[in-house]
Amino acid sequence: MIDRISYVLQAMAGRFSHRSMTSWFGVLVVGCALVVILMLARNPLRATAHPPVESVTIRFVDAPTWIGDSLHQHLTDIVAPWLLNTPLDRTALINAREALIASGCFAEVRQVRRAGDQVVEIEGRFLRPSARVLDNGSSLLVDREGFVLPGGYRVGDASHLVQVIAPNYRSPEHAGQRWPGDDMAAALLLLDTIKDRDWYEQIAAIDLTEFRVRQQLVLVTDLGTRIIWGSMPGRETPMEAMSSDKIQRLEWFHTHHGRVDQHHRGIIDVTDAGIVTKR
């Protein structure tokens, strides 16, 4: 097809060069002929190269291990309608990317690209859940900054998520909005402070009941032990132990007893700078 186009153009150019190649009219005719021929040739070539697809495989590049099958399926269901029955062209890929951004599951969607006849690869940075908030019987996931993740967001069973109990403020109306309140900010900061400790998975919840009046955070272990942590990390009151000292005490418990709560099923208070009390 391209050879035929070249031959026609050469013939036309030769004809005009013999007669009046310097004429602007000749140049105009050659240009118009080129545009028409290319338009007629282009669409059939494109249609035969990339026909509409009836099925598509969606891959998430370098997806974190904590993403479960349900989240993968949820995102596939969101993006597939924008790709099916299309030639997976630029328009379809742009529409798919915008749908992923609107899903509320990503901090960033870097690229949506065609990787085969029926394969699309998605490269992005997922919002990572930091806690599960219990609010009036419902359970919502939030990231480390307190932004609420959409209802379809699920994580693998191997991921440990601490529950945040009794927040002082109701949840935002829509996913993607930040949960209000100093109590939520304090709880998430505490979780970020202790998340890399060996005993982190023994922490089942953070109770915010005492925060409204006493500004105190309470850790609840999987045995039901209540560890009174105290103030938000970095905002300790006079005579209160610093966060580093509280962590050191809990580390000692875990090292010598195998449990951050020492198998004690009551209350452990680590707030005092001089002594740890149990009751």
N, C-alpha and C positions, 0 to 999 in steps of 0.2 A: 504493500500500500504506500509506504513512504517513498519507494523508488518511483512509483507511478506519479506521485505528487511532484517529485523533483523533476521528472521528465517533462511534465506539463508546464511547470514554471519555466524551465529552460527554453522550451519551445516558444512560449509566450514572450519571454524576454528577448529571444533572438528576433522574433517578428517585429517587436517594437524598436529594437536597436537598428534594424535596417531602415525603418521608416522615420520614426521621430522619437527616439529614446530620450531625447532631451525635453520632450514635451511633458508637462506636469500631468496631462491627461493619461499618458501612457503609464506613468508611475502610479497614478491613482487606480487604474484598472488592474495592474499587477497586484497591488496591495489588497484590493477587495477580493480578487480571485484567491489569494493566499488565505485570507480569513475564512472565506466560504468553504474552501476545500478542507482546511484543518478542522473546522466545526463539523463537517460531515464525516470526517474520518475519525474524530476523537471519541465520540459517544459510543460507536460500536466496539471500539477497542476496549474502552473502559468497561462496558457491560460484559464483554466476554472474559475480561481478566478477573473481575470481582463480582460474581453474581450474588444476589441476596442469600443469606445463610438461614437455614431452618433450625439449626442448633449451634450453640456456642459454648466453649469451655472457658471458664474465667479463672485465672490464676492470680493470687496475691503474692507479689514478689517479696521475699524476706519477711513474711508475716511472722509476728512474735508467736512463741510456742504456746502462750496462754490462751490464744484464740481457739474457741471450741467449734465443733462442726455446726452448731446451731447458728452462730454468728456468721460463719462463712455462707451458710445457706440463706440467711437473712439478707446479706449484702448481694448475693447472687440474684435473689428475687427482686431486689431493688433495681439492679443495673440491667438485667436481661431484657426487659421490654424495650429498652433503648437500642439494643443491638440486634435482636432477632428481626428477620425479614428485611435487613439492610445489607449493603455490601461491606459493612464494617469500614466505612469511609470516615473522613475527617469529621463530618457533621455528627455521625453516630457516636464517635469516640468522645467528642466534646459534650454531647448530651449525657453520655454515661458518666463522665467526670463530674458534671454539674449535679447529677442525681446523687453521686457518692458524697459530694461536699454537703448537700442538703440533708443527708442521712443523719448527721450529727455524730458519726462514729470516728471521724478522722480529725486530727489536728491539722493535717495537710494532705492533699492528694496531688502528688508530684506529676504523675503521668499515667495516662490510659493509652495503651498502644496495641496495635495489631501484631501478633506474634506468629500467625499462621493462617491458613484458610478459614479455620473456625475457632481460633484461639485469640483471646484478649488477655493481656497482662496489665495488672494494676499495681502501681508503685506509690505508696503513701505511708504516712505516719499515723498509726492508730492512737486514739485516746485510750489511755490505760486506766481501768478502774482501780481506785485506791481503797474504797470502802463501800459497804452496802448499808444504806440508811433506812431504818424502820420508821415509818411515819404514818400514823393512823391506819395501821393494818397493811399498808403497802410497802413494798421493798424497791428502792431505787438505787442505782449505781451512780457514784460520783467519782470524778478523777481527783488527782492530788490538789487541784486548785478549787475544788468544790463545784465544778460544772456538772450538771445532771446529764447522764447519758440516756439515749433513747430507749424506749421500752423493749425493742427487739434486741438490745445488746446483751449478749451472753458470753460467759467465759468458760474455759475448760474446768472440769471438776478438780484438777490438780492445783488450781489457783486458790490460795488462801485469802479470803476477804474478811476483814474485821467488820462487825456490825456496829453502827453508830445508833445508840438508843436515846430516845426522848430529846430530840433537838427542840430548841426553844422557838424556832420559826418554822412555818409551813414550807413545803417544797415549792419551787418556782412553778409557774403555770406551764412552761414549755421546756422541753429538752434543749440543752445548749446554754441555758441560763445558770448563773451561779447561785448556789444555795446561800441565803442570807444568814447573817448572825456571826458574832465573835465566837460563839461556842462551837460552831461547825469549823471555822477556821482553826481554832485551837486544837480540836480533835484531829483534823487532818495533818496539822503540823506535828503533833505527837506521833501519829502513825508513821510519818515520814522520818521521824527521829529514831524510831525503834525497829523499822522494817527489816534491817539487815542483821538483826540479832538472832542468835540460834534459837531463842525461846519465843520468837515472834508468833509462831503457829500455835503456841499455847494460849495466846490472847484471843478470846472469842469476841469481845465487844468493848466499846467505850460508852460508858453511861454518862449522859450530860445532865442528869436530873439535878445535881448539886451545883452546876455551873451558874444557873440563873441567880442564885443567892450568894454562894460562897466562892464563885469563880474556880471551882475545883473539878478536875477531870478524874474519872474513876475507871481503871482498867478492870475488866471482868475476864477471868481465865475460863478455860473449858471445864474446870471443876466447879465453877461457880464462885470462886474466891474473888473478893473485891479488893483490889489494890488501889488505895487512895494515892493517886499521883500528885495531885495538887494543881498548881497554876500552869498556864500555857507555857511551854518551853521558852525561856528568854524573858519571861515576865514574872519571875519569882518574887515573892514578898520578903521583907526583912525576916531573918531567922529561918527562912525556908531553905531546904537543900536545893542545890542547883541541879539542873537536868543531868549533867554528867555524873554527879554523885548518886542520884537515884538509879541511873542505869548501872553504875558500878555495884550498887547493892543487889539489884536484881540479877546481875551477872553472877555474883557470888552465890546467891541462892541456887541458880541453875547449875553452876559448876559443882557445888557440893551436895546438892539434893536431887539433881536431875529435873527439877521443877522450879519455875520462876516463883511459884507460890508456896514452895516447901511442902506441898501436899496439905497445907493448912486450908480448911474450908470455911474460914470466917473472913475477917477483915485484916488486911496488912496496910499499915500507914507508913509511907516512906517520905512524907513531906518534911518532917522535922530534921533540921541540920545536924542534930546530935545523936538521934536514936531512932530505931525502927520499932514500932509497936504493933502488937497483935491483939486481937480480941475476937 
